[in-house]
Amino acid sequence: MKKYLFLAAFSLTAAALHAQQDLNTPEDAVRYATGNLTGTARFRALSGAFGALGGDLSAINVNPAGSAVFNYNTGTVSLTSFNISNESSYFGTNTKKNDNSIELNQLGAVFVFNNSNENATLKKFAIAFNYENTDNLDNSIFSAGYNPNNSIDRYFLRYANGIGNEGGIPLGALNNAYYEDLNFIDQQAYLGYNGYMFNPDVNTPDNTTYSSNVPAGPYYNENSVSTRGYNGKVAINFAGQFSNWLYLGANLNAHFTDYIKTYSVYEDYQDPTTGLEAVRFNNERYTYGGGFSFNLGAIAKVTEAFRLGLAYESPTWYRLQDEITQNIIVQNNGSRVVTDPGMTFIMDDYGLKTPGKYTGSLAYIFGQSGLISIDYSLKDYSNTKFTSRGYDMINDQLAGTLDMASELRAGIEYRIKSVSLRGGYRFEQSPYKNGSTMGDLTGYSGGLGFNFRGSRLDLTYSYFNRKSDAPLLTAALTDSARINSCNNNVTVSYSMDL
């Protein structure tokens, strides 16, 4: 037994690098690079087109100079109801799944210090604190249909026969090793072997090649995916007004993430000639960690009515860790066989760097009657990369599959005494060159604001739609369901002068 454990452990380093790359995909990196439009109700009502406006707590995440536009100390808290509807199409079969959640998604305050010297260059200085749930990750997807060619056995065979230079796992190790003594790659082979997915080509302890035990297709598949969690950010902001026309600001941002993905892949067989009737492969992945970024920005009053803004958002440098729990349940020859190691596999922590972002803005203010505002942003997603050792292959994938993407946001506000009417539009290009792994995003928003002299209540409805591909498994069985996601969100914010 020790001999076979030694053979399995000999290639541990190489296998661990392959495992980490299999576990983390370009889609995982993009999840932290894209984010979402969140924040206060007024900010969302104008679809986030606040780069040249300021005067809103969420606006400082676009352009940190915006806090110096405030005239008074102000605090804002926001609550959002998230609803997402996912329609899935998998080999011609259509299914639908909804998910709902309510979150306290924004909380912040700004403190303004006016200079009593009218001749001073620095007219006022502002310090702000703002927390935002930058991306609500609560979601549910269900896909089902008949795959004419590919079975889940491809996933397990890929690991059993070896995915790199380390070669396949010896049969002796599969029969004698403890699950907790194996690396992630060999754990996948262990689960597949105990799930009757494959057989050894030669029934000897030193055999390292395997063949499928799955009957011919088609294969009925189901994939249930449930995600819970958030990406959050705390911004510490500093800004000042210089003379009567220039605002400058900077943010220091702390990022944190807490994300749980639970997915279950089911497959059954129309002609179980091998005795294998059905299999369910259950996985739970918990990702957590944090990061750092900064923002710089400027707003210029070209005239009293016309404003221009320019802002830069740095890359975010994350440090993340994953924990994996798995089991496999098989119906074989009329018997139910459960292989549940009952343990959590903790991966090594790793670094991720997301791309920076540039935003140009313009706004025109019609006195006390209203305003119109436009933001245009650019982000080169191909600069996304894992910064830890052993990610060269996946970083090449990121550079080859991701692209420069632009985002257009436009908003309008019209005031009738103490009531404000608002609307917005945004369009965000796909970060992928193929435009299908994650499609373009189109969104609309509308809202109302009520000014009570010293406090304000804002209400906004926002909608956006995006299509994407969702593979059943991230390796080998990568046939994808086409997902059409429609998001309907309602945000209410209360602001008060402090």
Secondary structure, DSSP 8 states (H G I E B T S, - for coil): -HHHHHHHHHTHHHHHHHHHHHHS-HHHHHHHHH----S-HHHHHTTT--TTT--STGGGGT-GGGGGG-SS-EEEEEEEEEEEEEEEEETTEEEEEEEEEEEEEEEEEEEEEE-S-TT-SEEEEEEEEEEEEEEE--EEEEEEEEESS--THHHHHHHHT-SSTT----HHHHHH--GGGS-HHHHHHHHHHHTT-EEESS-STT---EEE----S-EEEEEEEEEEEEEEEEEEEEEEEETTTEEEEEEEEEEEEEEEEEEEEEEEES--TTSEEEEEEEEEEEEEEEEEEEEEEEEEESSSSEEEEEEEE---EEEEEEEEEEEEEEEETTEEEEE-----EE---EEEE---EEEEEEEEEETTTEEEEEEEEEEEGGG-EE-STT-HHHHHHHHHHB-EEEEEEEEEEEEETTEEEEEEEEEE--SBTTSSSEEEEEEEEEEEEEE-SSEEEEEEEEEEEEEEEEESSSSS---EEEEEEEEEEEEEEEEEE-
